[in-house]
Amino acid sequence: MEKIKICFTSTDLNTYSETFIRNLKDGLDAKIFHCYGAMFPYLSEDKSLQSYKTPPLIDLIMHRVGLIKKPLREYYLIKYLQAQRINLIFANYGPSGAALAPIAEELNIPLIVHFHGFDASIYDVLAKYREAYYQMFSIAKAIIVVSEEMKSDLLLLGAPEEKLFKMTYSPKPLFFDVIPDYHSNQVLAIGRFVEKKAPHLTLLAFQKAKEICPELRLKFVGSGVLLPVCQDLCLSLGIKDVNFVGVLSPEEIAKEMSNSFCFIQHSKQAANGDKEGTPVVILEALAAGLPVISTLHAGIPEMVKDGYNGYLVEEGDVLGMTVRLVDLAHDRNRAASFGKFRKESNQIDFKDYLFQWNKLIYKIASN
């Protein structure tokens, strides 16, 4: 069977935090034409789309004064899609799907829209795109969610249930080969330093745990706007043995997991409504055999079962997270027993994950 041609969109070409997008792009059994630059893509990995780029101000003026019926960016993307004979558009993030839905309808190209988290939760995003989402729901052939909570959120926005497909991310195979050191004193935290991941609350929980278990140390992987705040917090509160190491590769992360005895992340809903989908790094930690201490937030409880492969506390419950961390630090046998359920944490094999995806895209492209 000839491989289908997919226009695969994202806001950036290689963003370190979007491992789920890179993994999926590399695993699809199709010829991928990666278009990026914004929610409405204006660049392409093969360089041919960027030659069509027009200054946004000129584009806007020409459209508003009636010299053109639609923004030039739409003409250029349509020309690109037609020239490449694209069989399917795969839009990462709801706003991108909403922007591309009219083009998909005009060219009669099937559209798949993959929601990831903020696009189904931030209040301003939902208000801005409410009508566009509703139109997109009628045009798209499939709408992908990563948790039951996200599915419920989109149903409330008017998405047809028969078009909603839950496709939870899968860790890459290298994480299943990790052997944690349950006798280590390293606690591992990984993620962007943003409000919904609440790294400051993780730090406060660690500080309280360290008062009881002074041997503990915390390694924080990642970057983001709250990183300087967290570094200042450590200095002002005298929180010792916290190592901020910046962004690491998947191989380096796997190595850090092998040097740790547990993983911790205090995800919470941000003030603007922003929520997680199902955090990939938590799936990777579970696959690596690390007990996870996290929160009752978004898709996390679908993967972390309290008292089975980790612990869950309410959002904002710093003391509760402290108690759970101390519990695992004092009982390494329990930490190891939680880690034994690495293959039973509602995760699917990466090959099966890709098989399900490829089955879906070929089904949609052939209809």
C-alpha positions in Angstrom: 0.0 0.0 0.0 1.3 3.4 -0.9 2.0 5.6 2.1 -0.4 8.4 2.6 0.9 12.0 2.6 0.2 13.9 5.9 0.4 17.6 6.5 1.5 17.4 10.2 1.3 20.7 12.0 2.7 22.1 15.2 3.7 25.6 16.5 7.4 24.8 16.5 9.7 22.4 14.7 11.6 21.0 17.7 10.3 22.1 21.1 12.0 20.1 23.8 8.9 19.8 26.0 6.8 18.4 23.1 8.2 14.9 23.2 4.8 13.5 22.4 4.6 15.3 19.1 8.1 14.3 18.1 7.5 10.7 19.0 4.2 10.5 17.1 5.6 12.3 14.0 8.5 9.8 13.9 6.3 6.8 14.3 3.5 7.5 11.8 3.7 5.1 8.8 3.2 7.9 6.3 5.1 10.5 4.3 5.2 13.5 6.7 5.1 17.1 5.6 5.7 19.0 8.8 4.3 22.6 8.7 4.9 24.9 11.6 5.4 28.5 12.7 2.1 29.3 14.5 -1.3 27.8 15.1 -1.8 28.5 11.4 1.5 27.2 9.9 3.4 29.3 7.5 6.7 27.4 7.3 7.5 23.8 6.3 10.3 21.5 7.2 11.0 20.9 3.4 11.4 24.7 3.1 9.0 25.0 0.2 6.2 26.7 2.2 8.3 29.5 3.6 9.0 30.9 0.2 5.3 31.9 0.2 5.5 33.8 3.4 4.1 37.3 3.3 4.5 40.1 5.9 1.5 39.8 8.2 0.7 43.5 8.1 0.5 43.5 4.3 -1.6 40.4 4.3 -4.0 41.9 6.9 -4.3 45.2 5.0 -5.0 43.6 1.6 -7.6 41.3 3.2 -9.4 44.2 5.1 -9.6 46.5 2.1 -11.1 43.8 0.0 -8.2 43.3 -2.4 -8.2 39.6 -1.6 -11.1 37.4 -0.4 -9.0 35.5 2.1 -5.6 36.1 3.8 -2.7 35.3 1.6 -1.4 32.7 4.1 -4.4 30.6 3.2 -3.8 30.9 -0.5 -0.2 29.8 0.1 -1.0 26.9 2.3 -3.7 25.7 -0.1 -1.2 25.9 -3.0 1.3 23.9 -0.8 -1.2 21.2 0.1 -2.3 20.8 -3.5 1.3 20.7 -4.8 2.2 18.0 -2.3 -1.0 16.1 -2.9 -1.7 15.9 0.8 -4.1 13.1 1.8 -4.7 14.1 5.4 -4.2 17.1 7.7 -3.0 16.3 11.3 -3.4 19.4 13.4 -1.7 19.4 16.8 -3.7 21.6 19.3 -7.3 22.7 19.1 -6.7 26.3 17.8 -4.6 24.9 14.9 -7.4 22.5 14.0 -9.9 25.4 14.2 -7.8 27.5 11.9 -7.2 24.7 9.3 -10.8 23.3 9.3 -12.1 25.6 6.6 -9.2 24.7 4.3 -9.7 21.0 5.0 -13.3 21.4 4.1 -12.6 23.5 0.9 -10.0 20.9 -0.4 -12.0 17.9 0.9 -9.0 16.7 2.9 -9.7 14.7 6.0 -8.8 16.5 9.2 -7.6 15.0 12.5 -7.3 17.4 15.5 -5.2 16.4 18.5 -5.9 18.3 21.8 -3.1 18.2 24.4 -4.1 20.2 27.5 -4.2 24.0 27.5 -6.3 24.0 24.3 -9.1 22.4 26.1 -8.9 24.2 29.4 -7.5 27.8 29.3 -10.5 30.1 29.8 -9.4 32.8 27.3 -8.6 30.1 24.6 -12.1 28.5 25.0 -13.8 31.9 24.8 -11.8 33.0 21.8 -12.2 29.8 19.8 -15.7 28.7 21.0 -17.4 29.3 17.6 -14.4 28.1 15.6 -14.2 24.9 17.7 -17.8 24.2 17.1 -17.3 24.6 13.3 -14.2 22.5 13.5 -16.0 19.7 15.4 -18.4 19.3 12.4 -15.6 19.3 9.9 -12.9 17.1 11.5 -13.1 13.4 11.0 -11.5 12.6 14.4 -10.8 14.6 17.5 -8.1 13.1 19.8 -8.0 13.5 23.6 -5.6 12.1 26.1 -7.7 11.6 29.1 -11.3 11.0 30.2 -11.4 14.5 31.8 -10.4 16.1 28.5 -13.1 14.1 26.7 -15.7 15.4 29.1 -14.5 18.9 28.7 -14.8 18.7 24.9 -18.2 17.1 25.1 -19.4 20.1 27.0 -18.0 22.3 24.2 -20.1 20.5 21.7 -17.8 17.9 20.3 -19.7 14.8 18.9 -18.9 11.8 21.1 -18.6 9.5 18.0 -15.7 11.6 16.8 -13.8 11.6 20.1 -10.9 9.1 20.4 -8.9 8.7 23.5 -5.2 8.0 22.6 -3.0 8.3 25.7 0.6 8.9 25.0 3.1 6.0 25.3 6.7 6.1 26.6 9.5 5.2 24.3 11.0 1.7 24.8 14.2 3.0 26.4 12.3 3.9 29.6 11.1 0.3 30.2 14.7 -0.7 30.3 15.6 1.6 33.2 16.5 -0.1 36.5 15.9 2.5 39.3 18.1 2.6 42.4 15.6 2.3 45.2 18.4 2.8 47.7 19.3 6.1 46.2 18.4 9.3 48.0 17.7 11.2 44.8 14.1 12.4 44.2 13.5 13.3 40.5 11.3 16.1 39.1 11.0 16.8 35.4 9.0 19.4 33.5 8.5 22.9 32.4 8.7 25.5 35.1 5.1 26.8 34.6 2.2 27.3 36.9 0.2 24.2 36.0 3.2 22.0 37.0 3.7 24.0 40.2 7.4 23.4 40.7 7.3 25.8 43.7 4.9 23.5 45.5 7.2 20.5 44.8 10.0 22.5 46.3 8.0 23.3 49.5 7.1 19.6 49.9 10.7 18.6 49.4 11.8 21.2 52.0 9.5 19.8 54.6 10.5 16.2 53.8 14.1 17.0 54.1 13.6 18.2 57.7 12.7 14.6 58.5 15.0 12.9 56.0 18.0 15.2 55.7 19.8 12.8 53.3 17.3 13.5 50.5 18.3 15.5 47.5 16.2 16.7 44.6 17.2 16.9 40.9 15.0 19.2 38.9 15.1 18.8 35.1 13.6 21.4 32.8 13.3 25.1 32.1 10.6 27.8 32.0 9.5 31.2 33.3 9.3 30.0 37.0 12.8 28.6 37.1 14.3 31.8 38.5 11.5 32.0 41.0 12.2 28.5 42.2 16.0 29.2 42.4 15.2 32.3 44.5 12.9 30.2 46.7 15.7 27.8 47.4 18.1 30.7 48.4 15.6 32.6 50.5 14.3 29.6 52.4 17.6 27.8 52.6 16.4 24.7 50.7 19.6 22.6 50.3 20.5 19.8 47.9 18.4 21.0 45.0 20.1 20.7 41.6 18.5 22.5 38.7 20.1 20.9 35.6 18.1 22.4 32.7 16.9 20.6 29.7 18.1 17.0 29.2 17.8 14.5 26.3 15.6 11.4 26.7 18.7 9.3 27.2 20.0 11.6 29.9 16.6 11.6 31.6 16.5 7.8 31.5 19.9 7.8 33.2 18.6 10.2 35.9 15.7 7.9 36.5 18.1 5.0 37.0 19.8 7.1 39.7 16.5 7.9 41.6 14.1 6.1 43.9 11.0 8.1 43.1 9.5 10.8 40.9 7.5 13.8 42.1 5.3 16.4 40.3 2.7 18.7 41.8 0.4 19.4 38.8 -2.5 21.8 39.4 -5.0 23.9 37.5 -3.5 27.3 36.8 -5.4 30.5 37.5 -6.2 30.9 33.8 -7.7 27.5 33.7 -4.7 25.7 32.1 -4.6 22.0 32.9 -2.4 19.1 31.9 -3.6 16.4 29.5 -1.8 13.3 30.6 1.9 14.3 31.3 4.3 12.2 29.2 7.0 12.4 31.8 4.8 10.7 34.4 4.2 7.9 31.9 7.9 7.7 31.4 8.6 7.5 35.1 6.0 4.7 35.6 7.6 2.8 32.6 11.0 3.2 34.3 9.7 1.6 37.5 9.7 4.8 39.6 6.9 5.2 42.1 5.2 8.5 41.3 4.0 11.1 43.8 1.6 13.5 42.1 -1.8 15.0 42.3 -5.5 14.3 41.5 -5.3 16.4 38.4 -6.5 15.9 34.8 -5.4 12.5 33.3 -2.9 11.7 36.1 -5.2 9.5 38.2 -5.9 7.3 35.1 -2.2 6.3 35.2 -1.1 6.7 38.9 -3.2 4.5 41.2 -2.9 5.7 44.8 -1.2 3.0 46.9 -0.5 0.8 43.9 2.2 2.4 41.7 2.5 5.7 43.6 0.7 8.2 45.7 -1.8 11.0 44.8 -2.7 14.0 46.9 -5.1 16.9 46.3 -3.9 19.9 44.3 -2.2 22.3 46.6 -1.7 19.7 49.4 1.9 20.4 50.1 1.8 18.6 53.5 0.2 15.6 52.0 2.9 15.4 49.4 5.5 15.7 52.1 4.0 12.8 54.1 4.0 10.6 51.0 7.6 11.4 50.1 8.8 10.7 53.7 6.8 7.4 53.6 8.7 6.2 50.5 12.0 7.5 51.8 11.5 5.4 55.0 10.2 2.3 53.2 12.3 1.5 50.2 10.7 -1.9 49.9 7.4 -0.2 49.2 9.0 2.0 46.6 10.4 -1.1 44.9 7.0 -2.8 45.1 5.3 0.1 43.5 7.9 0.0 40.7 7.1 -3.6 39.9 3.8 -2.5 38.3 5.6 -0.6 35.5 4.0 -2.6 32.8 0.6 -2.6 34.4 0.1 1.2 34.7 -2.6 1.4 32.0 0.1 2.0 29.5 0.4 0.4 26.1 3.5 -0.8 24.4 5.0 1.9 22.1 4.6 -0.3 19.1 1.0 -0.9 19.9 0.5 2.8 20.4 1.9 3.5 16.9 -0.1 0.6 15.5 -3.4 2.1 16.8 -2.4 5.5 15.4 -1.5 4.2 11.9 -4.7 2.1 11.8 -6.8 5.3 12.6 -5.1 7.5 10.0 -5.3 5.0 7.2 -9.0 4.4 8.0 -9.8 8.1 8.0 -7.7 8.8 4.9 -9.4 6.0 2.9 -13.0 7.1 3.7 
